[in-house]
């Protein structure tokens, strides 16, 4: 990548030098205009005296046109080189246009952003399991609120798997118990997908109020007597100048703990204590 960037920089430098050194003649001969009759003519070679009479004003016009064409040429070339060499997210930065790869949505997928001078709301719905080719649960970005057994690269969002062996060694019985516990966690929860080993539910986000939904996922691992899970708020609110989202007051974690307590299952690791971020 570094070598490609050096090549791109060199190409731009050569192109700039070429554009700067292009003779005025390459833009065509000066045009002599009689503005009072709306007529412009290209002078013949023999009319040197007439051309010299008009050169001061016409020279400015030609130089302006030269600068305009040079800017257009360099802009087109630089955009093309950036698009070919850099990944999409980096290319967007060079083009200076808003993208879903901004700092407030870093590490997230399927996002849309709503901003005003005081706050930014990022809503992402492209992180649930069906969008993952490997069939795993997603982790949790540092720019999102929630916890996941897959957030191994982000310890503040990691929570250990559950084992159902304190209830039963039959995964089918354990799965039925989990489904019932999820349905009973609150009266607003809705199960939107349910199979023999996967559950996806949504429930309105508690904090910050007035946003959208939390996605809750469970994945059964009968070969290990474990259940993996993920609970994450789709929306994250950022208040200027903070770069961390307004806290969910650990509502995602508390909901999961309520489900686990109802089941009487154990955690296979150190319990996640939640965050103490701005709320």
Secondary structure, 3 states (H helix, E strand, C coil): CHHHHHHHHHHHHHHHHHHHHCCHHHHCCCEEEEHHHCEEEECCCCCHHHHHHHHHHHHHHHHHHHHHHHHHHHHHHHHHHHHHHCCHHHHHHHHCCCCCCCHHHCCCCCEEEEECCCEEEEEECCCCHHHCCCCCCCCCCCCCCEEECCCCCCHHHECCCEECCCCCCCHHHHHHHHHHHHHCCCCCCEEEEECCCEEEEEEECCCCCCCCEEEEEEEEEHHHCEEEEEEEECEEEEECCCCCCCCCCCHHHHHHHHHHHHHCCEECCCCCCCCCCCC
